[in-house]
Each structure stands twice: as structure tokens, then as C-alpha cells.
Amino acid sequence: MAMASLYRRSLPSPPAIDFSSAEGKLIFNEALQKGTMEGFFRLISYFQTQSEPAYCGLASLSVVLNALSIDPGRKWKGPWRWFDESMLDCCEPLEVVKEKGISFGKVVCLAHCSGAKVEAFRTSQSSIEDFRKFVVKCTSSENCHMISTYHRGVFKQTGTGHFSPIGGYNAERDMALILDVARFKYPPHWVPLKLLWEAMDSIDQSTGKRRGFMLISRPHREPGLLYTLSCKDESWIDIAKYLKEDVPRLVSSQHVDSVDKIISVVFKSLPSNFNQFIRWVAEIRITEDSNQNLSAEEKSRLKLKQLVLKEVHETELFKHINKFLSSVGYEDSLTYAAAKACCQGAEILSGSPSKEFCCRETCVKCIKGPDDSEGTVVTGVVVRDGNEQKVDLLVPSTQTECECGPEANYPAGNDVFTALLLALPPQTWSGIKDQALMHEMKQLISMASLPTLLQEEVLHLRRQLQLLKRCQENKEEEDLAAPAY
């Protein structure tokens, strides 16, 4: 039985002008001379075709995030960290996107979650004059890119809503370059900016709201240096509910009369899968492929992680938490955590499920950096189908002085729990009945008392918490702004 198929579409021209046509090249050269094609070269270097008919929003965002050189902090395939459509699933399941596409608000949410700086506007929140200024701003810079969502029908093209990056602007002709990620359908093309505004100024039937555009740029530093939240496991919804609703209720109880009691009621009521929600970020490498010493880049990243860990350990809140956890016999084994991480590392480096791996043994050792500074490496012997592989885990550590000499401290439950409590909104503690205790607790979690690097780490976690809350409450379409801290 024959199956109907299509090989591309003819680009309706006018109104669009094919980028590769003689006129398209002329428009490009004119814009290049005027300096409004600066962002084009980075975008075209990472330009990709959407892998599914409804993945235009995901493909557009992948192109822009990679063009901005934002590190996703997790693997794509093999050992490579790289943004791909398949990784952009924290705000909407990929199965849903594949079937129905994705809304403007959810793409904005994905950009926030991915660590980018985002400014988003529906046409009802902006004007064509402001839009033109933003187009000039992004096309004149390598550090800012724009994604537009529009209705294809305005350009006499087939289809309805679509996302694509804006690759350039010709001011004399007032034309914008659409880098259409549906390259199997239409090539990149120039369109009149007024017509692009009209195409954006249309109603998305799935949300009842107007379409728009977003400006995406690189943050001043990579987010989630040492800690990150994960919503890969469905249990995050229960944990988010616990943090948002249960913790404020627990601390407002009459019998909560000290900081230690607050920590006790919060810790003892934690959902069992809590450790899947907030994690410390480890760096892995295959032992055989690695030098015996740390590279300058590895040393730099490890040094920053160690500084964040040290700053957490120096907070008064950590001291309270550490004291409480010691009193209840809580222990966190580096070798156990490392064994799990080494299995996950082997999964990342091979592309196979971690359940196929077993970590037979681990070995903690010191390794030197370029300037003879030392770092801690845990080498795990990972076994799969009878074959062994050694995986190195670079572990940040701090040192404290005790009676028997310097003692190494590694990331553990006490500092992870501290980081999460610091990241909770300040109003979490407003229900504490004892005013003096409430004041003491707010002092412990005050951002003003934290060093700059730890402030940034906590703000990133707060941002993640707010985005997850926004998605949980289905408010991502109403609120496009970056989370307020």
C-alpha cells in the first residue's frame, strides 16, 4: 500500500525571500555591513533541524542554548554535555510535546530551567517599536539571541503555530531573518518585520493567549555549581508539596520552641525519596582516558565547588543541622555515595542504563593539580557483563582541624539539607509562633549573611524551586518573568 509523503514545500515568495536566493544574499550582505548579523554566525554554527514535526520549540531552544555555550551540566550521549531536544523535558513530558507541541510559556520555563537569562514578552505586553529595538539588540550581539513564536498562515505558509530563532536584521529594508528549524519544510528566509509582528500578534488556541518573543542570553556564571534540583523522578511533585505546604504548617506548631526542634520536625517528616530531589553535582571521567594529574580546567571547577562547600560548612545553620544529625546517628558514607555516582558515571560515559552496572570497589586518593594543589578522586571499579572499567569521580572537599589533625569533609546529607533550607522562601518560617525564634530562624537563612558565591548557589536553587512550583500550579503561561527571589 502506497503511503503519502512530502519532500519539502515551496516557500511562498512574496512575502518571504529565500535566504539562499540572489536577493536573500544581497539582503544578508547589506545587514552584515550594518552590523546586524553578529548573532548569525553563532546560531548557524549550532543550527539544527527539529527531530519531530512538533519539536520546533525544543529545537529552537537547543540551538540558542548551544550557541550561547551554556553547559547543561548533564550528558547528551557518551561523555558529551550538550543541549538536545530530548533533554528539554522538565516543564512538559516529551510524549506530550511530540503529540501536541509546546506552548510559549513552557518554552520560556524550559529556558529558565536550563540556566539561561530570559526576557519574554507576548505581543500584548510589548509594541512593534520595542520589538524592533530588541531585534536590533540581539542581532548586533553574539551574547543575546531571540526566539519568536508566530502563526505561519500570515506568511502564506502551511501550518499554524511555530517557533524559530531570529538570525539577523536588515534595517534599511526592515526585514528579519527567520532560521526556520523545520528545514525539511522551508529554508531560512527573510520576512518583513511588520509582518512578523502580525504573525506573532495572533492567538494560540491551546492557551487562549497571544504569541510573542523571548530574548535569551548567557548568565554571568554557570548555574548549579555544586547543588541542583532534579524533577526527573515523578516524586518531585510530592516533595514540592511537602516543601510548599507541609513545612510551613509543621513549623507553625505550638511545640516548636527552638531551632533544633524546627530542624527535627522538618527532617523527620521528609519524604523517603528526598535524596532524589536535591543532589550535589559530581564530575566524572574514565580513569584510562585521564591524566594522573588534574587539568587546569578541572582544578578551577573543583576549586569553586570546594569554596561553595566551605561556605556552606561555615554557616550557623549548618552547625545546627550537623549537631542534630549527629544526635540521631545519621551517617553519610562517601564510599557508598561514590559507588552510586560511579555507576551513574559509567552509564553516562557508555550510554547504557545504570542498572546494568555494579560498583565492585572504590578507592579514595589525592591527585595533584598544575600548581601542586591537591584534589580528592574516588576511583570506582564498575562491572558490567563481566567486564571491568575504572571511573574517576572528582570530589570537592574541605578540611577542619580536630585533635588528631586535619580532617577531610566531603559533600554529604548535612550540607545538602542546609542548602535546601537556605533555598526555601523566607515566608516559609513566618508562621513560627515564638517571635524571637522566628527572628532567629530568619537570621540563619538570611541571604545578607551569606558570602557572594553561596548567595548565587542559593538563588539558583530558589529559582529552580519557584519554576517547579509554577509548573505544578500550571501558571507558566501567566507568569513569564524570571522567578523573584
Steps between C-alpha positions, in 0.01 A plus 500: 500500500644838398556755774462870429813701566640846443841631399519858623263785413541788262564817699222752424686804365392766550474567788806291596836508320711183497826560689704321232343687206686784324283758674533317832879516472484870417282569806750300710799700372323831566418395855852366554646838404271673751598267786163330551615148414734456798288230665453311173836325495464341841142395427584350161792309657252313724194510276304176491187352347223413743496122543121475531227696316387658829846564649550850356506663845749245639725519193503882504598502867771235448655710222505815713629334819785334310576825313536672839738222619289427807611175662193281572686327783384156386579270213341481158669186366823328598708743709368811325306773679289664231148636468268282297121497464485174695644674809243782510227322694481664842192712424307267269539124431652432159211267413257791542720735293532238228122469475383857564798731472597742775372838614691827520490501881649151525787584262572805719492272805741258330741784423494611865549140620796458265686780674457775242410861567159555338283800418166397348217709359165426346397755237240626748789592732711679241477708181641471150738787579639320806515174306709666229740636765535152652567350155777754440643430847519122446618506139776747589646270768636149538381485859124531451269305270128522430238229451170598344172307505262590219216377277627375164178593319591870503794413271270286277683192628332172591460420867403705803709590806878472469823590684832601343806711587545844342838498328543855371344834408525738206411845631472673161243248378358435847525123448581224749667167424309196627725196548218252453579183699253304282765482228328197349215740414634853440852645477613802705329809362469876533161650588380859554525577871149652500366172363694301762341716770157431349578125498598516868197715585269200462318281752635158592182291516652260755549775760268780385796740521699697246830377370823695540878492523776439752853633540743239628849575626771332700504539880811654656599155628387143450208416732495213744870497579474243780129434562205449270135395516376213289147448375583187300321285755123550523542513878612864470133604504453349848825654622404842358167474682681408823732800475226740396214393730616258769817674623324834577226305681749291700704797622185690602417235759494616865759246616770634264703704749861491374705489180595140577130412529428665165775294336371188671138529382605592145760224470293223658205569269706503179362276222705183464614586148619846599861423399383464139376860501811696600847374417857614498659516156794265438746498210597170342760369258628162379818422694686360198426813295611739774835644594627416845484870586211744493482726196484877553130495406420214739693668775312829447157334517597290801634807679169684456301200624728471803450868575120461490525192725723691745255792508209262574699340784569841651134603527334496840212300351738220399632481854147454635421236237827314548444491876147365458595234244786383723258472793269264306788285372473612138804399294587565138759273344718652229581153364129410472413830331804465274406144402157620386653798320758279326221275370315807375825622349551172316143531371570853373829407336361187331139599433373181671250487792666525844314191623731296276802612703632390838775688686725227646734724695601862553830661588545855636823671401654845458602637163708806426412805292729712278622705798541199732163563663318179587154371422313190612420230246292190565579223253228241464539159335172460310398159369262431212455161330824379658699794362671747732545873451653758731312827543641807678275726704643844584379585849517847659619499860579733787719451804432562867744476786432243770704345782655238276588750223333625178178318410355497146132582451312402186151586367245315713143512622570770757618762249238398239225541762652836599500621138135405457384676818692811392319484165148487645308830472543721810121493558531127572590593858245779550257273683735431792303599811795616711608838356853475638539153346360618168751787500784259582399264219475781247847616603634151437361489147560869418664553160675809634712286731623267222818545293446597134571157347265322740237769443508420128473127570199551728335739254533236227327243722227752586452567132464128429251462787288786371498366146394156623227663710385700196476183291327309781233772521470528117590870510784500247275667238402786732846569642782528245741693719808358665418378852514772763724422795 
